[in-house]
Amino acid sequence: MPGVDRVPLKRRKISVPTKGKVGTTEAAGLRMMYPMFRQLTPCLALLAANLANAEIRDLILVAGQSNAVGYDAYAEELPSDPKDAATMFWWRVGDPPPDEFDGTSARQWTTLQFQPRTPAMSGDAAKKTGRQYGNFNKKTKGGFGPEIGMVRTLATKETRPLAVIKTAFSGTSVAADWNVGLPGKADACYRSMIDETKTAIAYAKAKDITLRPRAFVWVQGESDANAKDAPAYVANLSAMLKSLRTELDAPDLILLIGVNTRFGNGKNAFMPKIVEAQKEVAAALPRTRYVDTVGAETLPPTHTHFSAAGTLEVGRRFAEALLSLEQIK
């Protein structure tokens, strides 16, 4: 308030838009508040400056098993795009359980890119642990998941700045690795995802970047396509997704779920059950959508994994699903 500190309060005439006059008690109260007002003004100015310098980005989370990792989406087949550098990127990709053999961004923010192949556990330790696939096929220097196709598609539709956190582990099931109903026993990958996400958000905050959770991309289900785990898939997946929203304090987080429908090359009788389960979950949870991957290119002869082209296509479909769902009020 210009000029207030240059005029002694006792000489100012105080008027209020109410009936009656200001009494001695009220005037004394105003005198006591006056120093606080003087101190508050520079604080407000500092707050305004900080807000002006703050950056806000939409956050997309990517998780799941090998087709979220991009096991056979070879880095050598990824077309370059300089616009990838505009997207912040944090990742951990590997096999179960999460460990020092995973490929990571070293717990630092970098920019959108393929992820380098890192050596898997080997020898007797690998035999004892089991499911030690490494993060990407040994044929390649690295790989990528649906995150790149999704971000590139969004970039053609909007200018909103993005950040991506990817936490994916090949060969994992919701029942044994992402199961929030069995904490400490079957939730190692889920806990890793939460840890990576909260740490990444905090690191961004330290750089005056606020990440606003926008969407969760889930590419998984193949490892639950069996007689034991398929019947519980709806309950297990629903519980995990609800828990994710709660732990991130993001009740409106959009959930996009999909799976390689061709897994098993038509010989796995439980794959149709997983697909129907995902559709059921999507219909039951608000702001959730099943993303069909039928027709996206997979690698013969097993068709277990999407190719590089197929992975880019899957990412495009997730982006289109996100934009479509956001149009629904």
BELRA-V109380 format. One record per backbone hydrogen bond with DSSP energy under -1.0 kcal/mol. NH is the residue of the N-H (numbers start at 1). CO is the residue of the C=O. If there is no record, write none. Layout:
nh:NH co:CO
nh:NH co:CO
//
This chain:
nh:4 co:1
nh:6 co:3
nh:7 co:4
nh:11 co:8
nh:12 co:9
nh:18 co:16
nh:27 co:23
nh:28 co:24
nh:29 co:25
nh:30 co:26
nh:31 co:27
nh:32 co:28
nh:33 co:29
nh:34 co:30
nh:37 co:33
nh:38 co:34
nh:39 co:35
nh:40 co:36
nh:41 co:37
nh:44 co:40
nh:45 co:41
nh:46 co:42
nh:47 co:43
nh:48 co:44
nh:49 co:45
nh:50 co:46
nh:51 co:47
nh:52 co:48
nh:53 co:49
nh:54 co:50
nh:55 co:208
nh:57 co:210
nh:58 co:161
nh:59 co:212
nh:60 co:163
nh:61 co:215
nh:62 co:165
nh:63 co:217
nh:65 co:219
nh:68 co:65
nh:69 co:65
nh:70 co:66
nh:71 co:66
nh:73 co:70
nh:74 co:72
nh:75 co:142
nh:77 co:74
nh:78 co:75
nh:84 co:81
nh:85 co:82
nh:86 co:83
nh:87 co:84
nh:88 co:162
nh:89 co:110
nh:90 co:164
nh:92 co:166
nh:93 co:103
nh:94 co:168
nh:102 co:99
nh:103 co:93
nh:105 co:91
nh:110 co:89
nh:112 co:87
nh:115 co:143
nh:117 co:141
nh:127 co:123
nh:128 co:124
nh:129 co:125
nh:130 co:126
nh:133 co:131
nh:137 co:71
nh:140 co:137
nh:143 co:115
nh:148 co:145
nh:150 co:146
nh:151 co:147
nh:152 co:148
nh:153 co:149
nh:154 co:150
nh:155 co:151
nh:156 co:153
nh:157 co:154
nh:158 co:154
nh:163 co:58
nh:164 co:88
nh:165 co:60
nh:166 co:90
nh:167 co:62
nh:168 co:92
nh:169 co:64
nh:170 co:94
nh:177 co:173
nh:179 co:186
nh:182 co:179
nh:185 co:182
nh:186 co:182
nh:189 co:177
nh:190 co:177
nh:191 co:187
nh:192 co:188
nh:193 co:189
nh:194 co:190
nh:195 co:191
nh:196 co:192
nh:197 co:193
nh:198 co:194
nh:199 co:195
nh:200 co:196
nh:201 co:197
nh:202 co:198
nh:203 co:199
nh:204 co:200
nh:205 co:201
nh:206 co:202
nh:207 co:204
nh:208 co:205
nh:209 co:204
nh:210 co:55
nh:212 co:57
nh:214 co:59
nh:215 co:59
nh:216 co:254
nh:217 co:61
nh:218 co:256
nh:219 co:63
nh:220 co:258
nh:224 co:221
nh:225 co:222
nh:226 co:224
nh:230 co:226
nh:232 co:229
nh:233 co:230
nh:236 co:232
nh:237 co:233
nh:238 co:234
nh:239 co:235
nh:240 co:236
nh:241 co:237
nh:242 co:238
nh:243 co:239
nh:244 co:240
nh:245 co:241
nh:246 co:242
nh:247 co:243
nh:248 co:244
nh:249 co:246
nh:250 co:245
nh:253 co:250
nh:254 co:214
nh:255 co:287
nh:256 co:216
nh:257 co:289
nh:258 co:218
nh:261 co:259
nh:263 co:260
nh:265 co:262
nh:267 co:264
nh:271 co:268
nh:274 co:270
nh:275 co:271
nh:276 co:272
nh:277 co:273
nh:278 co:274
nh:279 co:275
nh:280 co:276
nh:281 co:277
nh:282 co:278
nh:283 co:279
nh:284 co:280
nh:285 co:281
nh:289 co:255
nh:291 co:257
nh:296 co:293
nh:299 co:305
nh:303 co:299
nh:307 co:297
nh:311 co:307
nh:312 co:308
nh:313 co:309
nh:314 co:310
nh:315 co:311
nh:316 co:312
nh:317 co:313
nh:318 co:314
nh:319 co:315
nh:320 co:316
nh:321 co:317
nh:322 co:318
nh:323 co:319
nh:324 co:320
nh:325 co:321
nh:326 co:322
nh:328 co:325
//
